[in-house]
């Protein structure tokens, strides 16, 4: 069933039919104004839309024209094309705001007609017109890119206007979503690139093997380490410095929070440690000074746990101080024990004081320092590893040659329920008997 009626006399130019408008049609509308055109005089504030009506039946086209002329809120400037070929020529040379598209044209029929229009104007709102009241066809038309569906009737009334305005609004919303999505993708790419640079910079803060290994080799020490932020960059860092006279210092800290904020604090603390390097041999003074400085720099609720130790190969002793860090494991004489790492985290008090601990570290001893991600991780059975689980895991990975750190990490990751929610740091220092 199609629209019925007799068209006004119109002008035919190369198959393009411009139906003769009534006197009121287009009054006060600038040529080619479109949806954002300004309207002068009494029509000011009334928007104008350029409509391409693709309809091979002049009578049906006239009913649409009449329906659109009755609108008082929108001026519709209608161009009528009787075939798809003419319509595509119009779209290629003129700006349009919406297309009213009949699916039964002399040179095209069915949903391929929609596809061909969108191939020329991919962001053009298309309202499909058909004489078939077929919900399945309507659904398929929307799937291929149409914005709305209109069933022809003898009295289109305001249905045509509503369909056009809805199609334009829906397409504008779609374009805005696409632009927002593209903008978000660009921003994500920019952030990813910046995080990659920051990750490289953070890894550059770690001890350089080419500088550290000769010192450790001279003292007969071996060191294995593992560092992996949970989100590209993180709040963990560790360091090892040659103090001379057969002594080396070990530091490891972990900032509260994750991601960029924690990583920025890592750079802060690394700079402070470098400024306080003369106190690396005195862990208590070092942590006290660092805590006082961070108290002035960190925001509310921000803090860092830390462990600092000095291994003296001359006296075969280890001296250490803790600031709320996970208790390291000390292996000596065939026994394993947790070291006291209690203390006020850095940044929570203006003048924190720390207690120095000292114990024997003879040949054959080992030291395992780790971040809380190791013991606070949960397994696939949702149980936390904890201190006891760590000791069991260590015993499984320890042989005559000491702790095999790679085996420890392999078994840990096989047990843990991914992904880890915190940065993971593991440092293993060993003084072999034959070193």
C-alpha positions, 0 to 999 in steps of 0.5 A: 500500500503506497501514499496516494495523491496528485503532485503539484507541477514540478521541474525535472532536471536530469531525473531530479524532481524538485517539487514546486513548494507552496508560498510559505515553503522555505520562507526566511531559510538561508540556502543550504542552511541545514540543521544548524541554519539560522532563520531570520524574522518571524521564523527565528529559532525555527531550525531547517533540515535538508531532506532527500526524498528517494521515491519513484511514485510522484503521488507518494512523494507529494503526500510526504511533502504535504506532511512536512509543510505542515510543520511549524517547528521545523522547515524542511527543504525537500529534494526529490530523487525518483531513482537511487542513481539520482539520489547518489548523485545528489549525495555526492554533490550536495549537503543533506541532513536526512534521507527518506528512502523507499525500498522499492525503486526502479534501479534498486530494491530491498535492504541493499538500497540502504547499504548503497546509500550509506556507502556514499554517505556513511554518517547520513541518517536514513529513514526507510519507507516501505509499504510492508508492515513487517517487523522483521524487515524493520529490525534488519533495516536498523541492523544494516544502518538505517536510523528509523523505519516508516510504513507508508499510509494514506495519511502520513501526518506527523509520523514523517516529521517525527521519524526524520527528527528522531533519525537525525537525533539518533545519528547525531548521538551515534556520531558523538559516541563514536567521536567520544570513543575515538577520543577515549582510544587516543587518550588510552594510547597516550596514557599507555605510551606514558606509562611505558616510558615511566615503567622504563624509568622506574626499572632504570632506578634498580641496581645495574648488574654491570656495576653491582655484580663485580662488587658482590663477586669480590665479597663472595655474595650472590644476589637474585631479584625479581620486580614486577608492578601489577599495573605497568608501574608501581610503588615498589623499589629496592636498592643495593649499594657498596659501602666499602670495607666489605659491607653492602647495604640493602633497601626495599620499600613499598608505597601505599596505593598502586599505579601512577601516584605510587610510582611518583612517590617511588621517584621521590623516595629514591631521590631522598635516599640518594641525598641521604646516602651517607647514612646507608651504613646507619639504617636507623638514622636513614629511616628516621631522616626519610620518614621526617622528609616524607611526612612533609611531602606525602598527602594524607593517607600516603606512606611507605613501608621499608626495610634497610640492612647492612651486611658486613662480610668482615664481622659476618653480621647483619644490621637492620631496621624495619618500618612496617615492612614484611618480615624477611626470612633469614636462613642460617645453620639449617634454620629459617627465621623471620626477622623483626621488621616492625616500625612506624611506616615512613610518612606517618610521623614527623620524627620517627625513631627506629630500633637497630637490630643486629645478628650473625650472618655467617657463610652459608647464610641467606636473606629473603626480602619480599613485598607483601604481595607475596604473602597476601596473594590468594590461591585458586582456593581463595586462601591467603599464602601467609607466613606459614605458606611462604615457609612451606613454599621456601622449603619446597624450593630449597636444596643443598645449594640454597633457595632456588628463586626461579623455582619459588616464583614458578610455584608461587605463580602456579598456585596464585589466583591471577592477576596479582593485585599488588606489586611484587618484589623478591630479593635473595642474597646468599653468602655461599660456604665456598664463596 
